[in-house]
Amino acid sequence: MASAFVELLSERWACGHAVSVGLDSDARALPTPAGQASPSQREFNANMVDATADLASAYKINLAFYLNCGVDGFVALQETVTYARRVAPGVAIILDAKFGDIGNTNEAYARFAYDLLGVDAVTVNPYVGREALRPFLDREDKGAIVLCRTSNPGAAEFQGLACQHEEAGSRPLPLYCRVAHAVACDWNVLGNCGLVVGGTAPEELREVRGVAGSIPILIPGVGTQGGDLGATVAAGRGSRGPGIIVNASRSVIFASGGEDYARAARAELTRLDTEVRRLLEREPAEPPGAEPTSEQVQ
């Protein structure tokens, strides 16, 4: 079973595209073409979609860069989703919001993201547990992408803590592997889950893939944050096709600060798309992770 979100991803993977474009359109960093005013967030995003619609595997929109612009930012967010849906109907839209609260609050978040905005998937925080995340997990038509091992330098402070697991016997697991196991074996009943694992941690990514089987993995951190693209693809590729959404935000959308910003973004995405395709065509060094079972964590 696979959700409509995963089916969208699969169609893009079948076309050879595994790089998503992060529309983290920070209003303070928008291009300033010589002698012209900077574009609005809405105009900038529309130009990005026009330039990348045939190459992107998904669009990832970080909520923070719209909320901090107040009402204008929220309108730009709505218009961006509407525009991307019209121009690139086969490309999944992910709202990167990292929602995670008690159940009735998450119900409101889910209605906002899935029903009001109309995105295909959201990122969620697992700290509140499966029960509280049911408003996302129970939406068969949508995707819930669970934070697992993030790309920031301080990620290991909590995510790397060793914890016991009943199926691992006396061997403790890092918390991120425990999260991956829970999502793969317990939460993904409707086939609508994904995981977030940063490209700055390829060895941790390899561990997660070994636990997660074919679950899609959203991978930030390979652009401006400096993750190794080759190591990332090798570690994250799935057991049934690519299985990865390699996200590039600033390195693509801010590839140029001049009037050629859309052309520069397309050129950078083309480069990334070509490189990821080449890496995926290589034979894996070892068999990719199979479907997760309880024995995989032993």
C-alpha positions in Angstrom: 0.0 0.0 0.0 1.3 3.5 -0.8 -0.3 6.9 -0.3 -0.9 9.4 -3.1 2.1 11.3 -1.8 4.4 8.3 -2.2 2.9 7.6 -5.7 3.8 11.1 -6.8 7.4 10.6 -5.6 7.6 7.2 -7.3 6.5 8.7 -10.6 9.2 11.4 -10.4 11.8 8.7 -9.5 10.7 6.7 -12.5 11.5 9.8 -14.6 15.0 9.9 -13.0 14.4 12.8 -10.7 15.4 12.6 -7.0 16.3 16.2 -6.1 13.8 18.4 -4.4 13.9 22.2 -4.5 13.6 23.9 -1.1 11.6 27.1 -1.5 13.1 28.6 1.6 12.6 32.1 0.1 14.0 34.3 2.9 12.7 37.8 2.1 16.1 39.2 3.3 18.0 37.3 0.6 15.9 37.7 -2.5 17.9 38.8 -5.5 18.4 42.5 -6.3 18.8 42.8 -10.0 20.7 45.9 -11.0 18.4 48.9 -11.3 15.3 46.9 -10.3 13.3 46.2 -7.2 13.7 42.7 -5.6 10.9 40.3 -6.6 8.2 39.5 -4.1 8.3 36.1 -2.5 5.4 35.0 -4.6 7.0 36.3 -7.9 10.4 34.8 -6.9 8.8 31.4 -6.1 6.7 31.4 -9.3 9.9 32.0 -11.3 11.6 29.1 -9.4 8.8 26.8 -10.2 8.8 27.8 -13.9 12.5 27.1 -14.1 12.5 23.8 -12.3 9.1 22.1 -12.8 10.4 19.4 -15.2 13.4 18.5 -13.0 12.2 18.7 -9.4 11.2 15.6 -7.5 9.4 17.7 -5.0 9.1 21.2 -3.6 9.9 21.6 0.1 8.5 24.8 1.6 9.9 25.8 5.0 7.0 27.5 6.9 9.3 29.8 8.9 10.3 31.9 5.9 6.7 32.8 5.4 5.4 33.3 8.9 8.2 35.8 9.6 6.7 38.0 6.9 3.3 38.2 8.6 0.2 38.4 6.5 2.1 39.0 3.3 4.2 35.9 3.9 1.1 33.8 4.5 -0.5 35.0 1.3 2.7 34.3 -0.6 2.7 30.7 0.9 -0.8 30.1 -0.3 -0.2 31.5 -3.7 3.0 29.5 -4.1 1.3 26.2 -3.3 -1.5 27.1 -5.7 0.9 28.1 -8.5 3.1 25.0 -8.1 0.0 22.8 -8.1 -1.1 24.3 -11.4 2.3 24.5 -13.2 3.8 21.3 -11.8 0.8 19.0 -10.9 3.0 15.9 -10.8 5.5 17.3 -8.3 4.8 16.7 -4.6 4.6 19.7 -2.3 6.1 19.2 1.2 5.4 21.7 4.0 8.5 21.7 6.3 7.0 22.7 9.6 8.1 20.0 12.0 4.7 19.9 13.7 4.4 18.0 17.0 1.9 18.7 19.7 -0.9 16.9 21.5 -3.6 15.4 19.5 -6.3 18.1 19.1 -3.6 20.7 18.3 -2.2 18.3 15.7 -5.7 18.0 14.2 -5.7 21.7 13.7 -2.2 21.6 12.1 -3.2 18.8 9.8 -6.3 20.7 8.6 -4.2 23.8 8.0 -1.5 21.9 6.0 -3.5 19.3 4.2 -6.9 20.9 3.7 -6.3 24.7 3.8 -3.0 24.9 2.0 -3.4 21.6 0.1 0.1 20.3 0.4 0.9 16.6 -0.1 3.1 16.0 3.0 4.3 17.7 6.1 7.3 17.1 8.4 6.5 16.1 11.9 8.3 15.7 15.2 8.1 12.2 16.8 8.7 13.3 20.4 5.0 13.3 21.2 4.6 9.7 20.0 2.4 7.9 17.6 -0.9 8.5 19.4 -0.6 12.3 19.2 0.6 12.2 15.5 -2.5 10.2 14.4 -4.1 13.3 12.6 -1.1 13.0 10.2 -0.6 9.3 10.2 -4.2 8.5 9.5 -4.4 10.6 6.3 -4.0 7.9 3.7 -4.0 10.5 0.9 -1.2 12.5 2.4 2.4 12.1 3.7 3.9 12.4 7.2 7.7 12.8 7.1 9.1 12.1 10.6 12.2 13.8 11.9 14.8 11.1 12.5 18.4 12.4 12.4 18.7 16.0 11.5 21.5 17.9 9.6 22.5 20.5 12.2 25.8 20.3 14.1 24.2 19.7 17.4 21.8 16.9 16.3 23.6 14.2 18.3 22.9 15.9 21.6 19.6 14.0 22.0 19.2 12.0 18.7 22.3 10.0 19.3 21.5 9.0 22.9 21.6 5.2 23.4 18.2 3.7 24.4 17.0 0.2 25.1 14.7 -1.6 22.7 12.7 -4.7 23.6 13.6 -6.3 20.2 17.3 -5.5 20.4 18.0 -7.4 23.6 20.8 -6.0 25.7 22.3 -3.9 22.8 21.2 -0.2 23.1 20.2 1.7 19.9 20.8 5.3 19.2 17.5 7.2 19.5 17.4 8.0 15.7 17.4 4.2 14.9 14.7 3.6 17.5 12.6 6.3 15.7 13.3 4.8 12.3 12.2 1.3 13.6 9.0 2.7 15.1 8.0 4.5 11.9 8.9 1.6 9.6 7.4 -1.2 11.6 4.5 0.4 13.5 3.5 3.8 12.2 3.6 3.2 8.4 0.4 1.2 8.3 -1.1 3.2 5.4 2.2 3.5 3.5 2.3 7.2 3.9 5.4 7.8 6.1 8.8 9.1 5.4 11.9 10.0 7.4 14.1 13.1 7.6 17.8 12.2 7.8 20.5 14.9 7.1 23.1 14.4 4.4 25.7 15.7 6.8 25.6 12.3 8.6 26.0 9.6 5.9 26.9 6.8 8.3 23.8 7.5 10.4 21.8 7.6 7.2 23.1 4.2 6.2 22.0 2.9 9.6 18.6 4.3 9.2 18.2 2.9 5.7 19.1 -0.5 7.1 16.2 -0.3 9.5 13.7 1.6 7.3 13.7 -0.6 4.2 12.0 1.2 1.3 10.5 4.1 3.2 11.2 7.4 1.5 13.9 9.5 3.1 14.0 13.3 2.8 17.7 14.4 2.9 18.5 18.0 3.6 22.1 19.3 4.1 23.9 18.4 0.9 24.0 21.9 -0.5 25.1 24.9 1.6 25.4 22.8 4.7 28.2 20.8 3.0 27.0 17.2 3.0 28.8 14.8 0.7 26.5 14.0 -2.2 28.2 10.8 -3.2 28.2 9.4 0.3 24.6 10.5 0.8 23.2 8.8 -2.2 25.2 5.6 -1.5 24.0 5.5 2.1 20.4 6.5 1.5 19.3 4.7 -1.7 16.3 2.5 -1.2 15.6 -1.2 -1.6 12.9 -0.5 -4.3 14.3 2.3 -6.5 15.9 5.5 -5.4 13.9 6.0 -2.2 15.5 9.4 -1.5 14.5 13.0 -1.8 17.7 14.9 -1.9 16.8 18.5 -1.0 18.7 21.6 -2.1 17.4 24.9 -1.0 19.8 27.9 -0.8 22.3 26.4 -3.2 19.7 26.3 -5.9 17.3 29.2 -5.3 20.1 31.7 -4.4 22.6 30.4 -7.0 22.6 34.0 -8.3 21.6 37.3 -6.8 21.2 39.0 -10.2 18.6 39.2 -12.8 19.6 35.7 -14.1 18.5 34.1 -10.8 16.0 31.8 -12.4 18.4 30.6 -15.1 21.1 30.1 -12.5 18.8 28.1 -10.3 17.9 25.8 -13.2 21.5 25.4 -14.1 22.4 24.3 -10.5 19.4 22.0 -10.3 20.4 20.4 -13.6 23.9 19.8 -12.3 22.6 18.2 -9.1 19.9 16.2 -11.0 22.5 14.8 -13.4 25.0 14.0 -10.6 22.4 12.2 -8.5 21.1 10.3 -11.5 24.7 9.2 -12.2 25.2 8.1 -8.6 22.0 6.1 -8.5 22.9 4.3 -11.7 25.9 2.8 -10.0 25.6 -0.6 -8.6 25.3 -0.4 -4.8 28.4 -1.5 -2.9 26.2 -3.9 -0.8 22.6 -4.9 -1.0 20.3 -2.1 0.1 18.1 -2.6 3.2 15.2 -5.0 2.8 11.8 -4.5 4.2 12.2 -3.9 8.0 11.6 -6.7 10.4 12.2 -6.9 14.1 15.4 -8.9 13.5 17.0 -5.9 11.7 17.7 -4.1 15.0 19.4 -7.0 16.6 
